[in-house]
Amino acid sequence: MRMSMNWLKEYVNLDGVTPEVLAEKLTIAGLEVEGIEKMAEGTNLVIGKILTCENHPDSDHLHVTTVDVGDEVLNIVCGAPNVKAGQKVIVSKVGAVLAGGFQIKPAKVRGVESNGMICSLSELGVDKKAQTEEQLSGIYVFDEEAPVGETRVLEYLGLDDTILDIGLTPNRADCNAMWNLAKEVGAVLHRKVTWPSCQEASKIGTAGSFKIASKTEKCPVFVGKVVNHVKVGPSPKWLANYLHAYGIKSINNVVDISNFVMVETGQPLHYYDLSKLPHHEITVVDDVEMTMQALDGQDYEIKKGDLLITTGGQPTGIAGIMGGEESKIDESTTSIFIEAAVFNAVSIRNTARRLGLSTEAAMHFTKGIEPMAPIKAVDRSVQLLKELAEAEDFEENVMVGTIEDSVKTVTETLTHCNTLLGTAFTMDQVVGVLKDLDLNPIVKGDSFTCTIPSYRTDLNIREDIDEEIIRLLGYEDLKTTLPTMEATVGELTDRQQMRRSLRTSLTGLGLSEVVTYTLVSQKFIDNALMPLGEAVALAAPMSEERKYVRTSLMMSLLECLAYNQNHKNEHVNLFEISSVYAMGQQQERFAMVLSDSLQNSKLNRIDIRSDFFTAKGVLTETLRKLGFAAERISFQENNIDQEHFHPYRSACVMLGNQCLGILGEIHPVLAKELGIGKAVYGEFKLDLLLDSKASKVKFSAINRFPAVHRDIALVVEENIKAEQLMKTIKAAGKRMVKQVEVFDVYQGERVESGKKSIALSIVYQSEDHTLTDQEIQEVHQTVLARLEKDCQAVLRG
């Protein structure tokens, strides 16, 4: 918020208060002043009149002038292209210091003496955005009424002002209005604040035929007023200067009034040229798709959801952002329609961001306006239009919705306030602050009840009142104390321990951890793996690329892989531990993606390629270190998701009877769409591991008794899986079977049609003695018998 000191003086007496002192007091009170700037700078200035203007004898662009400055006539060499005899101009005399510390000294310019300088506004430090093309191209020229010899030049120009740039916190949207900001200044300085008296100024006029309507919940309130006669012309100097100080360029008196009232009250307004509206009717809609031209002359694409102002079904403005070209105010305007509406802040923000229209009106709607602002703004508009634009012949206000100045009270006790703040304020101190804030406290014993003004939408509970008290009485009253804390032994929670172990294991196996964005686009939501549920959409996202909270980690991790591969980074193996979200749900997951080689060393001739079995080994080893033995983990056919995974190179990972996640090679079609090479991806539910009881990882000595290896080749039906054979062998061999491994699968002419051969290696070993041949033979026969009975498996001849 840019606050003009001169404008502020219209409402509160600032005698004896410098900008620096005010800035410090506001910052301490919570309204941080981020900068102090002067509208213009210059000493030893005077208004002069050019008596003569001749071409320089030794230059084709310089001019030699004589300038009357009241008490003397100065010879000045000037290079401005628009300099002429008879002009009244700004003269900086010898010794003057201009913006940037530039000092004026007597000089000879190509042999001609020059005692001073004829100035442009830019040389006084005036913002170029506030100047016309003519002012930017040369020196500033006064009108005929300017008094020659006047030394208060900046004051005469309305540039003797200082601007405080105030950074407002989100809860203080009320201070986007100059009136409310003046109330804050008055409370900080303990001075009376007087707003312009315009209440109920709009309650005049005769019944009219103008109709308004709203076909969307995004516009709950719309106030309008017809003014059948106005006179458009230049704005008075004070009005143009105040707008200039705020950063708004003056256009004409009527348009300037709408902008001035917006800054005063915080309520954006739009004035329509009544004669240019084809119908005396305005309707707000949000279900239109079209292209329309706005006041800036640009065409904008309107989509469904955008708020649009229409008349007779035709667009006449982008609601809350910018009006249309057809109904703008110009020199020919003689009657107007005033619009003061309440629009949905999220809708305005989304539309303004998408269209790239960061207007002052959009900013006010986005940050929030008070309930009574529309009526205040229309009242003030009527008052100023009558004073500055000869407005007359009004029609009655028309309105959609209702505006009620509901009285809100909050009660607090002095005891609770001091206890909460750790202070010892007296009731007189507290009441003084609350009166300065116009909260009108009523004291009853130890308690006081405050009536909250409509513009203080941030005050709702008693703790809000306590905050007002402490920020204005000063945080320096808080006593310095050390917090009382019990001595505790620091330790990690189960979740923290599991995360740490998970990171240690995966990084030890050669993977790199990444942290990707939680906010994603619609594309990521549509391609989610094992989505948690319905995605949560942000009400006001930064962009369409960051609109949703992700329901899966997959697309984020694959995007990171694609980025690295596109930048020629080889051996990219990544993992991420993060939470995913859905409506009313949250789940922590970990995911990993392997590409190219997991480990590669040409010197040692090591090259562990990243395929399904490599990823399976990484996962099982990681889970083992977390306390989940291989016996508890199983891999089943992937019937959940074959859109993202290769149909024959993926599996559902089961922890007991529950699905932990999916592991497999990325589907070739998806890999091509993402621009990545062959990759193996897995995503798993960390919450499921936390909810399951993990075994303690224990040390066990190496078995000192010899192991015996037996290889068998079994012929089974095609539908018999190797996993089924392995489970049968372990069940039949009990504790003597230490390991079972498949080392060959064969189907061909040497095996009967419809069957296959599976070769397995079995390791027999005892914990307490060396196995005899008889013991081995007995258990081996038991295993073969169980295989034949349960799996109809026979030894291959």
SULQUIPE-V237875 format. One record per residue. N is the residue number from 1. D_CENTER is the distance of its C-alpha to the mean C-alpha in Angstrom with 2 decimals. Layout:
n=N d_center=D_CENTER
n=N d_center=D_CENTER
This chain:
n=1 d_center=18.68
n=2 d_center=21.81
n=3 d_center=24.85
n=4 d_center=28.27
n=5 d_center=31.05
n=6 d_center=33.59
n=7 d_center=31.63
n=8 d_center=31.11
n=9 d_center=34.89
n=10 d_center=35.41
n=11 d_center=34.38
n=12 d_center=35.23
n=13 d_center=37.97
n=14 d_center=36.71
n=15 d_center=40.21
n=16 d_center=40.36
n=17 d_center=36.62
n=18 d_center=35.32
n=19 d_center=31.72
n=20 d_center=31.58
n=21 d_center=32.89
n=22 d_center=30.54
n=23 d_center=27.52
n=24 d_center=28.72
n=25 d_center=29.36
n=26 d_center=26.00
n=27 d_center=24.20
n=28 d_center=26.46
n=29 d_center=25.71
n=30 d_center=21.96
n=31 d_center=20.95
n=32 d_center=20.42
n=33 d_center=22.04
n=34 d_center=20.45
n=35 d_center=23.22
n=36 d_center=26.57
n=37 d_center=27.91
n=38 d_center=31.06
n=39 d_center=31.23
n=40 d_center=34.39
n=41 d_center=36.78
n=42 d_center=40.51
n=43 d_center=43.77
n=44 d_center=47.30
n=45 d_center=46.22
n=46 d_center=48.59
n=47 d_center=48.96
n=48 d_center=51.67
n=49 d_center=53.60
n=50 d_center=54.48
n=51 d_center=58.26
n=52 d_center=58.91
n=53 d_center=56.87
n=54 d_center=58.68
n=55 d_center=57.72
n=56 d_center=57.74
n=57 d_center=60.99
n=58 d_center=59.30
n=59 d_center=55.97
n=60 d_center=54.97
n=61 d_center=51.65
n=62 d_center=52.41
n=63 d_center=54.10
n=64 d_center=56.44
n=65 d_center=56.04
n=66 d_center=57.74
n=67 d_center=55.51
n=68 d_center=56.79
n=69 d_center=54.63
n=70 d_center=56.92
n=71 d_center=59.00
n=72 d_center=59.55
n=73 d_center=59.19
n=74 d_center=57.11
n=75 d_center=57.42
n=76 d_center=53.96
n=77 d_center=53.12
n=78 d_center=50.03
n=79 d_center=48.30
n=80 d_center=46.18
n=81 d_center=47.08
n=82 d_center=47.10
n=83 d_center=49.47
n=84 d_center=52.59
n=85 d_center=55.46
n=86 d_center=55.11
n=87 d_center=51.34
n=88 d_center=50.00
n=89 d_center=47.48
n=90 d_center=45.62
n=91 d_center=47.87
n=92 d_center=46.96
n=93 d_center=50.28
n=94 d_center=51.40
n=95 d_center=49.61
n=96 d_center=46.38
n=97 d_center=43.06
n=98 d_center=40.21
n=99 d_center=36.48
n=100 d_center=35.85
n=101 d_center=39.20
n=102 d_center=41.34
n=103 d_center=44.89
n=104 d_center=47.55
n=105 d_center=50.96
n=106 d_center=54.23
n=107 d_center=54.57
n=108 d_center=56.70
n=109 d_center=54.92
n=110 d_center=57.24
n=111 d_center=60.24
n=112 d_center=59.27
n=113 d_center=58.42
n=114 d_center=55.10
n=115 d_center=54.57
n=116 d_center=51.03
n=117 d_center=48.16
n=118 d_center=47.11
n=119 d_center=43.32
n=120 d_center=40.39
n=121 d_center=37.30
n=122 d_center=35.39
n=123 d_center=37.99
n=124 d_center=37.14
n=125 d_center=33.47
n=126 d_center=32.29
n=127 d_center=28.93
n=128 d_center=29.82
n=129 d_center=27.33
n=130 d_center=29.50
n=131 d_center=32.70
n=132 d_center=34.58
n=133 d_center=35.84
n=134 d_center=39.27
n=135 d_center=38.11
n=136 d_center=36.29
n=137 d_center=39.41
n=138 d_center=41.88
n=139 d_center=43.06
n=140 d_center=42.18
n=141 d_center=45.00
n=142 d_center=45.68
n=143 d_center=47.30
n=144 d_center=51.04
n=145 d_center=50.69
n=146 d_center=49.19
n=147 d_center=51.73
n=148 d_center=53.15
n=149 d_center=53.19
n=150 d_center=50.18
n=151 d_center=48.52
n=152 d_center=45.51
n=153 d_center=43.82
n=154 d_center=40.17
n=155 d_center=40.90
n=156 d_center=42.73
n=157 d_center=39.78
n=158 d_center=37.35
n=159 d_center=35.59
n=160 d_center=36.73
n=161 d_center=33.35
n=162 d_center=30.80
n=163 d_center=27.06
n=164 d_center=24.92
n=165 d_center=21.25
n=166 d_center=19.68
n=167 d_center=16.26
n=168 d_center=15.58
n=169 d_center=14.04
n=170 d_center=12.17
n=171 d_center=15.60
n=172 d_center=17.49
n=173 d_center=16.46
n=174 d_center=20.25
n=175 d_center=20.65
n=176 d_center=19.11
n=177 d_center=22.68
n=178 d_center=25.50
n=179 d_center=27.88
n=180 d_center=25.78
n=181 d_center=25.02
n=182 d_center=28.79
n=183 d_center=29.37
n=184 d_center=27.29
n=185 d_center=29.31
n=186 d_center=32.49
n=187 d_center=31.75
n=188 d_center=31.08
n=189 d_center=34.27
n=190 d_center=36.28
n=191 d_center=37.17
n=192 d_center=37.64
n=193 d_center=35.09
n=194 d_center=36.47
n=195 d_center=34.46
n=196 d_center=36.22
n=197 d_center=38.57
n=198 d_center=37.53
n=199 d_center=37.31
n=200 d_center=38.69
n=201 d_center=39.33
n=202 d_center=38.18
n=203 d_center=40.73
n=204 d_center=43.22
n=205 d_center=44.39
n=206 d_center=46.36
n=207 d_center=45.49
n=208 d_center=43.91
n=209 d_center=43.28
n=210 d_center=39.58
n=211 d_center=37.65
n=212 d_center=33.96
n=213 d_center=32.34
n=214 d_center=29.07
n=215 d_center=28.99
n=216 d_center=25.55
n=217 d_center=24.20
n=218 d_center=21.07
n=219 d_center=23.44
n=220 d_center=25.42
n=221 d_center=26.87
n=222 d_center=28.31
n=223 d_center=30.78
n=224 d_center=32.92
n=225 d_center=35.96
n=226 d_center=38.44
n=227 d_center=40.00
n=228 d_center=43.04
n=229 d_center=43.82
n=230 d_center=41.83
n=231 d_center=42.83
n=232 d_center=40.29
n=233 d_center=40.85
n=234 d_center=39.49
n=235 d_center=37.49
n=236 d_center=39.27
n=237 d_center=38.55
n=238 d_center=36.80
n=239 d_center=34.29
n=240 d_center=33.51
n=241 d_center=33.26
n=242 d_center=30.79
n=243 d_center=28.49
n=244 d_center=28.98
n=245 d_center=28.01
n=246 d_center=24.73
n=247 d_center=24.04
n=248 d_center=25.32
n=249 d_center=28.38
n=250 d_center=31.41
n=251 d_center=32.66
n=252 d_center=35.33
n=253 d_center=36.15
n=254 d_center=34.88
n=255 d_center=31.47
n=256 d_center=31.14
n=257 d_center=31.95
n=258 d_center=29.08
n=259 d_center=26.61
n=260 d_center=28.44
n=261 d_center=28.34
n=262 d_center=24.61
n=263 d_center=24.07
n=264 d_center=26.80
n=265 d_center=25.78
n=266 d_center=22.05
n=267 d_center=23.06
n=268 d_center=22.42
n=269 d_center=25.76
n=270 d_center=27.25
n=271 d_center=30.95
n=272 d_center=32.72
n=273 d_center=36.08
n=274 d_center=38.16
n=275 d_center=40.78
n=276 d_center=38.30
n=277 d_center=37.10
n=278 d_center=39.46
n=279 d_center=39.42
n=280 d_center=39.27
n=281 d_center=36.58
n=282 d_center=32.78
n=283 d_center=30.91
n=284 d_center=27.20
n=285 d_center=26.42
n=286 d_center=23.60
n=287 d_center=25.72
n=288 d_center=26.61
n=289 d_center=26.20
n=290 d_center=27.49
n=291 d_center=27.11
n=292 d_center=27.46
n=293 d_center=27.90
n=294 d_center=25.95
n=295 d_center=27.19
n=296 d_center=26.13
n=297 d_center=28.56
n=298 d_center=26.08
n=299 d_center=26.16
n=300 d_center=23.08
n=301 d_center=22.97
n=302 d_center=22.44
n=303 d_center=21.68
n=304 d_center=22.40
n=305 d_center=19.79
n=306 d_center=19.31
n=307 d_center=21.04
n=308 d_center=24.10
n=309 d_center=26.88
n=310 d_center=30.27
n=311 d_center=33.85
n=312 d_center=36.68
n=313 d_center=34.29
n=314 d_center=33.15
n=315 d_center=29.69
n=316 d_center=29.60
n=317 d_center=25.94
n=318 d_center=22.32
n=319 d_center=21.71
n=320 d_center=19.60
n=321 d_center=18.80
n=322 d_center=22.11
n=323 d_center=25.74
n=324 d_center=28.09
n=325 d_center=30.61
n=326 d_center=33.62
n=327 d_center=33.40
n=328 d_center=32.33
n=329 d_center=34.43
n=330 d_center=36.97
n=331 d_center=40.43
n=332 d_center=42.15
n=333 d_center=40.17
n=334 d_center=42.47
n=335 d_center=40.65
n=336 d_center=37.07
n=337 d_center=35.01
n=338 d_center=32.35
n=339 d_center=29.21
n=340 d_center=27.16
n=341 d_center=25.02
n=342 d_center=22.30
n=343 d_center=19.70
n=344 d_center=17.12
n=345 d_center=13.78
n=346 d_center=11.81
n=347 d_center=14.37
n=348 d_center=14.21
n=349 d_center=10.52
n=350 d_center=11.04
n=351 d_center=14.30
n=352 d_center=13.41
n=353 d_center=10.81
n=354 d_center=13.48
n=355 d_center=16.26
n=356 d_center=14.84
n=357 d_center=16.04
n=358 d_center=14.19
n=359 d_center=17.06
n=360 d_center=17.88
n=361 d_center=18.56
n=362 d_center=15.24
n=363 d_center=13.58
n=364 d_center=16.12
n=365 d_center=15.76
n=366 d_center=12.00
n=367 d_center=12.55
n=368 d_center=15.71
n=369 d_center=19.42
n=370 d_center=22.48
n=371 d_center=24.94
n=372 d_center=27.77
n=373 d_center=25.95
n=374 d_center=27.36
n=375 d_center=30.91
n=376 d_center=30.56
n=377 d_center=29.28
n=378 d_center=32.14
n=379 d_center=34.66
n=380 d_center=33.65
n=381 d_center=33.60
n=382 d_center=37.12
n=383 d_center=38.35
n=384 d_center=37.11
n=385 d_center=38.20
n=386 d_center=41.65
n=387 d_center=41.82
n=388 d_center=40.43
n=389 d_center=40.88
n=390 d_center=44.14
n=391 d_center=42.47
n=392 d_center=44.88
n=393 d_center=45.83
n=394 d_center=42.84
n=395 d_center=42.34
n=396 d_center=41.19
n=397 d_center=37.51
n=398 d_center=36.34
n=399 d_center=33.65
n=400 d_center=31.78
n=401 d_center=30.79
n=402 d_center=31.66
n=403 d_center=30.54
n=404 d_center=31.94
n=405 d_center=31.89
n=406 d_center=32.11
n=407 d_center=33.28
n=408 d_center=31.28
n=409 d_center=33.00
n=410 d_center=32.18
n=411 d_center=35.03
n=412 d_center=35.07
n=413 d_center=37.98
n=414 d_center=38.70
n=415 d_center=39.65
n=416 d_center=36.39
n=417 d_center=34.42
n=418 d_center=36.42
n=419 d_center=36.42
n=420 d_center=32.66
n=421 d_center=32.12
n=422 d_center=35.19
n=423 d_center=36.70
n=424 d_center=39.97
n=425 d_center=39.05
n=426 d_center=41.79
n=427 d_center=41.54
n=428 d_center=42.31
n=429 d_center=39.35
n=430 d_center=36.95
n=431 d_center=38.44
n=432 d_center=38.26
n=433 d_center=34.50
n=434 d_center=33.97
n=435 d_center=36.27
n=436 d_center=34.43
n=437 d_center=31.23
n=438 d_center=33.27
n=439 d_center=32.98
n=440 d_center=36.78
n=441 d_center=37.65
n=442 d_center=40.80
n=443 d_center=42.43
n=444 d_center=44.59
n=445 d_center=45.95
n=446 d_center=43.22
n=447 d_center=40.49
n=448 d_center=38.74
n=449 d_center=36.98
n=450 d_center=34.29
n=451 d_center=33.66
n=452 d_center=30.00
n=453 d_center=29.47
n=454 d_center=27.47
n=455 d_center=24.82
n=456 d_center=24.08
n=457 d_center=21.96
n=458 d_center=20.73
n=459 d_center=24.32
n=460 d_center=25.39
n=461 d_center=27.23
n=462 d_center=29.74
n=463 d_center=27.49
n=464 d_center=25.39
n=465 d_center=28.72
n=466 d_center=29.48
n=467 d_center=26.30
n=468 d_center=27.36
n=469 d_center=30.79
n=470 d_center=29.92
n=471 d_center=27.44
n=472 d_center=30.08
n=473 d_center=33.16
n=474 d_center=31.66
n=475 d_center=30.46
n=476 d_center=33.56
n=477 d_center=35.60
n=478 d_center=34.11
n=479 d_center=36.73
n=480 d_center=36.13
n=481 d_center=36.92
n=482 d_center=36.53
n=483 d_center=34.96
n=484 d_center=37.55
n=485 d_center=36.86
n=486 d_center=39.24
n=487 d_center=40.18
n=488 d_center=39.04
n=489 d_center=39.46
n=490 d_center=36.25
n=491 d_center=35.89
n=492 d_center=33.46
n=493 d_center=32.85
n=494 d_center=34.07
n=495 d_center=30.61
n=496 d_center=30.00
n=497 d_center=33.49
n=498 d_center=32.97
n=499 d_center=29.75
n=500 d_center=31.61
n=501 d_center=34.66
n=502 d_center=32.70
n=503 d_center=31.05
n=504 d_center=34.44
n=505 d_center=36.25
n=506 d_center=33.96
n=507 d_center=33.62
n=508 d_center=37.38
n=509 d_center=37.96
n=510 d_center=36.17
n=511 d_center=32.61
n=512 d_center=29.49
n=513 d_center=26.45
n=514 d_center=22.99
n=515 d_center=19.52
n=516 d_center=17.36
n=517 d_center=13.86
n=518 d_center=13.74
n=519 d_center=11.37
n=520 d_center=13.68
n=521 d_center=14.90
n=522 d_center=17.63
n=523 d_center=20.20
n=524 d_center=19.62
n=525 d_center=20.01
n=526 d_center=23.16
n=527 d_center=24.65
n=528 d_center=24.03
n=529 d_center=27.04
n=530 d_center=28.23
n=531 d_center=25.13
n=532 d_center=24.77
n=533 d_center=24.44
n=534 d_center=22.36
n=535 d_center=18.80
n=536 d_center=15.98
n=537 d_center=13.59
n=538 d_center=10.10
n=539 d_center=10.56
n=540 d_center=7.44
n=541 d_center=6.25
n=542 d_center=4.70
n=543 d_center=8.51
n=544 d_center=11.74
n=545 d_center=12.24
n=546 d_center=9.62
n=547 d_center=10.49
n=548 d_center=12.96
n=549 d_center=13.82
n=550 d_center=16.87
n=551 d_center=20.37
n=552 d_center=22.21
n=553 d_center=22.10
n=554 d_center=24.39
n=555 d_center=22.41
n=556 d_center=20.09
n=557 d_center=23.28
n=558 d_center=25.15
n=559 d_center=22.47
n=560 d_center=22.81
n=561 d_center=26.58
n=562 d_center=26.52
n=563 d_center=24.64
n=564 d_center=27.30
n=565 d_center=30.17
n=566 d_center=29.14
n=567 d_center=29.25
n=568 d_center=32.73
n=569 d_center=31.99
n=570 d_center=34.85
n=571 d_center=35.45
n=572 d_center=31.82
n=573 d_center=31.84
n=574 d_center=28.61
n=575 d_center=27.59
n=576 d_center=24.50
n=577 d_center=24.39
n=578 d_center=21.36
n=579 d_center=20.66
n=580 d_center=20.05
n=581 d_center=19.11
n=582 d_center=20.32
n=583 d_center=20.83
n=584 d_center=22.39
n=585 d_center=23.08
n=586 d_center=22.21
n=587 d_center=24.37
n=588 d_center=24.61
n=589 d_center=25.94
n=590 d_center=27.16
n=591 d_center=27.67
n=592 d_center=29.61
n=593 d_center=30.46
n=594 d_center=33.62
n=595 d_center=34.65
n=596 d_center=37.73
n=597 d_center=39.51
n=598 d_center=38.67
n=599 d_center=41.21
n=600 d_center=43.14
n=601 d_center=45.87
n=602 d_center=48.36
n=603 d_center=50.55
n=604 d_center=50.94
n=605 d_center=50.86
n=606 d_center=48.05
n=607 d_center=45.73
n=608 d_center=44.04
n=609 d_center=42.50
n=610 d_center=39.33
n=611 d_center=40.58
n=612 d_center=40.46
n=613 d_center=43.07
n=614 d_center=41.42
n=615 d_center=38.18
n=616 d_center=40.36
n=617 d_center=42.02
n=618 d_center=38.78
n=619 d_center=37.61
n=620 d_center=40.99
n=621 d_center=41.43
n=622 d_center=38.01
n=623 d_center=38.78
n=624 d_center=42.22
n=625 d_center=40.85
n=626 d_center=38.71
n=627 d_center=41.94
n=628 d_center=42.05
n=629 d_center=45.30
n=630 d_center=45.85
n=631 d_center=48.11
n=632 d_center=45.19
n=633 d_center=43.13
n=634 d_center=44.18
n=635 d_center=43.05
n=636 d_center=43.55
n=637 d_center=43.33
n=638 d_center=39.81
n=639 d_center=40.01
n=640 d_center=36.36
n=641 d_center=34.55
n=642 d_center=36.43
n=643 d_center=33.75
n=644 d_center=31.85
n=645 d_center=34.98
n=646 d_center=38.37
n=647 d_center=40.71
n=648 d_center=43.37
n=649 d_center=41.45
n=650 d_center=39.18
n=651 d_center=39.78
n=652 d_center=38.41
n=653 d_center=38.51
n=654 d_center=40.11
n=655 d_center=40.29
n=656 d_center=43.40
n=657 d_center=42.95
n=658 d_center=39.12
n=659 d_center=36.92
n=660 d_center=34.97
n=661 d_center=33.31
n=662 d_center=34.23
n=663 d_center=35.41
n=664 d_center=36.56
n=665 d_center=36.53
n=666 d_center=33.75
n=667 d_center=35.17
n=668 d_center=36.36
n=669 d_center=34.74
n=670 d_center=31.24
n=671 d_center=31.91
n=672 d_center=32.89
n=673 d_center=29.79
n=674 d_center=27.57
n=675 d_center=29.92
n=676 d_center=31.02
n=677 d_center=34.55
n=678 d_center=36.29
n=679 d_center=34.23
n=680 d_center=34.67
n=681 d_center=31.79
n=682 d_center=31.78
n=683 d_center=29.35
n=684 d_center=30.58
n=685 d_center=29.88
n=686 d_center=29.82
n=687 d_center=30.06
n=688 d_center=33.39
n=689 d_center=34.78
n=690 d_center=33.88
n=691 d_center=35.57
n=692 d_center=38.63
n=693 d_center=41.25
n=694 d_center=41.46
n=695 d_center=44.82
n=696 d_center=45.39
n=697 d_center=45.80
n=698 d_center=49.42
n=699 d_center=51.72
n=700 d_center=54.71
n=701 d_center=57.58
n=702 d_center=58.53
n=703 d_center=61.17
n=704 d_center=64.49
n=705 d_center=66.38
n=706 d_center=66.60
n=707 d_center=64.68
n=708 d_center=66.32
n=709 d_center=64.64
n=710 d_center=65.74
n=711 d_center=64.45
n=712 d_center=64.92
n=713 d_center=64.30
n=714 d_center=63.92
n=715 d_center=64.30
n=716 d_center=62.14
n=717 d_center=60.92
n=718 d_center=57.88
n=719 d_center=55.74
n=720 d_center=56.36
n=721 d_center=53.46
n=722 d_center=54.00
n=723 d_center=51.92
n=724 d_center=54.46
n=725 d_center=57.31
n=726 d_center=55.65
n=727 d_center=55.09
n=728 d_center=58.71
n=729 d_center=60.04
n=730 d_center=58.16
n=731 d_center=59.30
n=732 d_center=62.91
n=733 d_center=63.10
n=734 d_center=61.40
n=735 d_center=61.13
n=736 d_center=63.26
n=737 d_center=60.75
n=738 d_center=58.26
n=739 d_center=56.50
n=740 d_center=56.47
n=741 d_center=55.06
n=742 d_center=55.25
n=743 d_center=56.47
n=744 d_center=57.55
n=745 d_center=57.15
n=746 d_center=59.70
n=747 d_center=60.50
n=748 d_center=63.26
n=749 d_center=66.93
n=750 d_center=68.08
n=751 d_center=66.30
n=752 d_center=67.24
n=753 d_center=65.07
n=754 d_center=62.31
n=755 d_center=62.23
n=756 d_center=60.72
n=757 d_center=61.64
n=758 d_center=59.39
n=759 d_center=60.52
n=760 d_center=59.48
n=761 d_center=60.23
n=762 d_center=61.07
n=763 d_center=61.35
n=764 d_center=63.78
n=765 d_center=63.90
n=766 d_center=65.07
n=767 d_center=63.63
n=768 d_center=67.05
n=769 d_center=69.70
n=770 d_center=70.59
n=771 d_center=70.80
n=772 d_center=74.21
n=773 d_center=74.85
n=774 d_center=75.96
n=775 d_center=72.75
n=776 d_center=70.66
n=777 d_center=72.79
n=778 d_center=72.61
n=779 d_center=68.84
n=780 d_center=68.47
n=781 d_center=70.77
n=782 d_center=68.86
n=783 d_center=65.64
n=784 d_center=67.33
n=785 d_center=68.83
n=786 d_center=65.51
n=787 d_center=63.91
n=788 d_center=66.72
n=789 d_center=66.51
n=790 d_center=62.76
n=791 d_center=61.70
n=792 d_center=64.96
n=793 d_center=64.67
n=794 d_center=67.80
n=795 d_center=68.50
n=796 d_center=68.47
n=797 d_center=71.93
